[in-house]
Amino acid sequence: MTLLPVPDTAIIVVAAGSGTRLDAGAPKALVGIDAHSILRHALDGVFAAAPAQVIVVAPPGYEGDAEAELDAAAGERRDLGRVVAGGATRQLSVAAGLSALWGDVTTVLVHDAARALTPPAQIDAVSAAVTADTGVIPALPVVDTLKRVDADTVVGPVDRSELAAAQTPQGFPRALLEEAYARALSSGVDYTDDAALFAASGHAVRHVDGSARAFKITTPADLERARHLLAAAPTAAPRPAIGAGVPRVGVGTDVHAFGGEGDLWLAGLQWPGEPALSGHSDGDAVAHAIVDALLGAAGLGDIGEHFGTAHPEYAGAHAAVFLARTRELLADAGFVIGNVSVQFQGNRPRFSARRAEAEAVLSAALGGASVSVTATTTDGLGFPGRGEGISVTAMALLLPDVSRRV
């Protein structure tokens, strides 16, 4: 164990929100951006900044998930981290974080996990600007033309020179912040952010420059923006070398048992009246095996890394969603799909009549790549032969995208 100096700064990472507007079926902070969750990316930024005590305020019941993300991000600084359960409101969640501060801490930063791409330099700048009697927030100038409205009527202009868009982390002297929180909690007033709560107690707040990357992930469009930024970042995971025209081959397998809800989804098609396969998404074992074959050929991991339970936004998704996103990952890595061949083993459904339809659907999802699908039985052997589920094997050929050569 590496012994680290006890820091005098703490960062409370607020990750207890439900993420209603994101509508991803899980607490917002645990929704995946890429192979990692929103919380993991936020913590990566926090631990890349100057050493500080780090308190993650997690949704009640998800403390274990937050611990896992903290473990992965902290590295040798794990002793500086702790997870606590949040409250019913953001204000109560921050109060829970304040109650976990070490005695040596004199400066407190409160950071929204939803601002997952906040640069470490912004965290350090806020921390350095806090004084014994002044709070600090990062802010961006407002560039849009603003109007004051009443229902659907435009009343008049708003002078944007007097406005700024607040971000996090917001930094404060500990003693004054704790005093302000005690006053706010006793009064029952719920403030929109920590700077407003701090200022309501009569304390000054300054601002430093914010960053466009510190935007808050609130809606599905924000999540997609974060994904594009990470995919384009030079610090992203290294892409496989394109090489000198060398093709890449991958193999994927998947099995699912019958027992899901609704109709069967297989090979990108719905099969009314057939028993459904169980799974995190729609249980389409054919599509899942194809994804694994493609990702494996490109050296991009596997389906669990990109679409597993850490990515609740894919719960219930069908083949077209998985395959289209996989094609994007391959394109980002410099590959085009040569062809895919897949075979499933099972007693049902009767596949031959819909073979061409399935191949057309799968091909379309992969941008027109050639896809062939075959089906066979196992003469009553194994779990497919006993009618318990379906087993699939897929092979994929990838080619370097010659248009990407320099």
N, C-alpha and C positions, 0 to 999 in steps of 0.2 A: 504494500500500500504506500502510495506517495503522500507524504505529509505536506500540506499546502498552507501558506500563511492565511490567517483568519482575515477575510476581507471586511472593510467597513462599509461596503455597498451591498445591497440586496436587490434582486430583480424578482418581482412578483409577476409571474406569467399567468394571466387570467384565461383559462381554457374551459370554463364551466358552462358556457352558453349552449343552448339546445340547437341552434342553427335552423330555426323554423323557415327562414327565407331561402336557405340553401336547399332545403327539402331533400336531403340525402339519406334519410332514414337512420341517422346516427348523430351523436353530438358533433357539432361542427369541427372541433379541433381534431377529431379522430378520422375525419374524411381524408382520403388520399388525394394528393396533388399528382404525384407520379408514383414511384415505388415507395414513397414515404408520405406520412400524414401531414396535415397542416401543422399540428403541434410539433412534429419532429423537425420540420423546416424552421419553425420559430425558435426551437431550442438550439438548432445548429447555429443560428445567428447569435443567440445569447451566449453560447459557450465559445464562440469565436471572438467575442468582445473581451474586455478586461475581466479578470476573475472577480466573481461576486457570489454571494449566497443566492441560490436560485430556488424559488418556491413555486411549484406548479399547482394551481388551483384547478382541480379536476371536477368533472360532473360526478355527483354522488353515485356510487356504484361502478364507476369506471376508473377508480384509483389504480387498479392493477395495470390497465392499459397505459395510463399516464406514466406509471413507474417504468414500464418497458421502454417507452419512448425516451424517458429521462436517462435510463441506463445506456441506451444506444447513442445518444447525443453527447453525454457528458465526458466519456472517456476517463482520463485520469482525474478529472474534476468531480467524479461522482459523489465524493464526500461533501461537496458543496450544495448538493441538490436534495430536495424534499418535496413530497406530494401531500397536499391536504385536500379535503373535500370542500367544494364550493357551497354557496347558499342559494336561496331562491331568487336573489337579485344580484346584479353585478356588484353593487355596493357591499352587500353581505359577503360576497366572495372575496373581495379585496380585504375586507375586515378579517376574514379567516386567514388570509395570507399574512396580514400584519401581526396576527397573534403568534405566528411561527418564526418571527424574526429573532436572530441571535442578538445577544447583548452588545456585541461590538459594532453592530450596524448603526451608522449615523445618516446614511443617504439611502433612500428607497426609490426605486424605479418601478412603475406599474406599467406593464406591457400587455397588449392584447395578442393572444396567440393567433388570432385571425389576421394580424399583420405579419404573415409568415415570412415574407421576403425582405423584411427590414434589414438594411445593411448593418453589420456590426459597428461600423464607424459612426452611425447615427446613435446607437446605444451609448457608445463611449462619449460622444459629444454632449449628450444630455447629462450624463453622469458628471462630467467635468464642469458643467455650467451651474450646477446646483450650489447655492450658498447656504449659510446658516439661517437665513430668513427669506429665501426666495425659491419658488418653484420654477421649473423649466419644462416647456413642451416643444417638440419639433412641429413645425408648421410649414405649409406650402401656400404661396399666394394664390388667390382665387383668380382664374383666368377667364372664366365664362362671364358673359353678360348676365347680370341678375335682375330679376323683376319682382316687385311686390305684387301679390295677387290676392283677390278676394273671390273665392269659388273659381269660376272660369273667366273672371274679368281681371285684366292687367291694370293695376292701380298706378304703378309708377316704377321708376328705376331705383336700384340700390347701388350706392357707391361702393364698389368692390375694393377700392384702395384701403378701406378701413377693415377689411375682412381677411381672414386666413383660415385655411383648412387644417384643423388640429390632427395630429397623429400620436402615436406612442413609440417608445416608452415616454411616460411623463415622470419627471423626477422631482423629489421633494426632500427637505430636511426631515428626518424621521420624527423628531419630537413634535414639530408643528403639524405634520400629517396625522400622527396618532391623535393629537388634540382635536384637529378638525374632524376626523372620523368619529370620535366620541361625541362631539357636538351634533354632527349630522344624524347619527344613529339615535340619539336621545330625542331629537326634534321630529324624527319621522320623515324628513325631507329626503327625496331620492334625486340625486344629482346626475346629470348626463355624463359627466366624466370627472376624473379626480381633480383636474385643475379647477373646475367650477366649484367643487366642494372645498378645495383649499382656499380659493379666493373668497368664498362666502364667509370664511372665518377671519377675513381682513388681511390676508397675506398676499404679497405680490407674486405675480407669475410673469416670467419672461419667455421669449421664444427663440429658438435657434432654427437653422434651416432644416427642413425635412427632406424626404426623398420620394420620388415618384414610385419607387419599388415598395415603399411602406404602405401601399394601399390596403384596405381592409377587404378580406374575402367574405362577402355577405350573400351574394347571389350566384347562381350557376354561371353567369357570364364572368363574374370575378374569378371563379375557380378556373375557367377555361383560359382567362388572361394569365393567371399564374402558371398554368401548364405550358403555355406558349413561351413565356419568359424563361422558364427553366429549360425548356427544350433548346432555346436559342443561346443559352448562357455558355460562355467558353469554359466555365468551371463545372459544367455538367459531366456526368460519367463519360469516360473516353468511348468514342465510337470504334467499332471494329474496323480494322484496316481494310480498305477496299482492295488493295493488292493489284496485281497486273491481270485482271480479267479472270480471276480464279472463282469458280462457283462454290457455293456453300450448301451443304445438305443437312437437314435436320429431321429427327424422328420424334413424334409425339404420341403418347398413349393417354387414354382416359377411360375410366369406368364409372358408371352410375347405376345405382339400384333403383328399381321401380318403387314408388311410394310417395312421389311428390303430389302436389295439388293441381287440379285442373287437367287440361289436355296435355298430351305428350308433345314436346318440341324436339325435333331431331333433324339434323342436316339443314337447319334454317327454316324448316317447315313445321306448321302446326298439324297435328294428327288427331282430329276430333274422335272421341270414343276410345282412344288408346290410353293405357295407364301412363301417367306422367313419371318422369325420372326425378329423383330428389337431387337437390344441389343448391349452392349459394345463389346462382342465377336461375336460369330456366332448366338446368340439367342437360343441356344439349351436348352430349358427349362427343359427337362428331365435330362440332365447331370448336370445342375445347381442345381436342387432340390436334386439330389444325393449328390453333394458336400456339400450342406448345412446340409443334414441329417448326413453325416459322420463327418463333423467338429463339429456339435452340440453335437453329441454323445461323442466326445472326449474332449469337453470343449475348443475347439480351435478357438472360434469365428464363423464368418460366411464368406460366399463367397466374400462379399464386402471388408472385411478386407484383404483378401489374393489375390484377383483377380480383384478388382474393378478398377475404373477409375484412381486411384493413381498408378496403375500398367499397364501403356500403352503397355508393352511388351506382354500382353495377348489380346490386341485388335485383333479381328478376329480369335482367337484361337478356335480350335475344342475340342470336348469332351475328346479325348484321352489325350490332354495336361493338361486339368483341373484335370482329374481323376488321372493321373499318379502323378502329383505334390501333390494332396491331399493324395494319398497313402503314399508318402514320408513323409509328415507331420505327418500322423498317426503312421508310423513306428518310427519316431523320438520320438514321445510321448509315445511309448510303447504299441501300439495296432495293432491287426490284424483284418481284416474285416471278420465277420461271414457271413452275407448275406445282400442283399439290395433288397427291393421290391418297385416298383415305378408304379404309375398309372397316365396317363394324360387324360385330358378331352378336347375334341375337335371334330369338325365335319370332319376334314381332318388332315393328310393323312389317307388313308386306310391302317391300320397297320398290320393286322393279317398275311398277306403273308410274312412280313419281321420281324416278332417277333423274331424268332430264330437267325436271322442275327444280329439284334440289341443287343440281350442279349449276344451274343458271343463277339461283339465288346466292349461292356461296361465291360464285365467280364475280357477280356484281359487287358484293361486299368487299372483295379483294381487288377492286379496280379493273376487272376484266381478265384477271389471271386465269389460266386453265385449271379447272378443278374436276377431278373424276372421283366418283364415289361408288363403291361396291359393297355388297352385303352378303353375308354367309351365315350358316348355322354351324353348330358344333356337334351335331349328331347326338344331342342330349347330354354332352359332357360339360362339366364345369358350371359356374353360376349362370352364364348365358344360356346354356343348354337346359338348365332347370327353370328357365323363365324368371330368374331373380333380377336381371338387369341387362345392361348392354356394355360390351367392351369394344374399344376402338383403337386402331393404330393408324397413324398418318405419317406420310413422308413429304417433305417440301424441298424444293430446289430454289435457291436464291442466286441472283446474279448481281454483280456490281453495277451500280447506276453510272454508266459511262458519261452521262451528262454532268456528273459531279466532279469529273476529273479536272485537275488544274493543268 
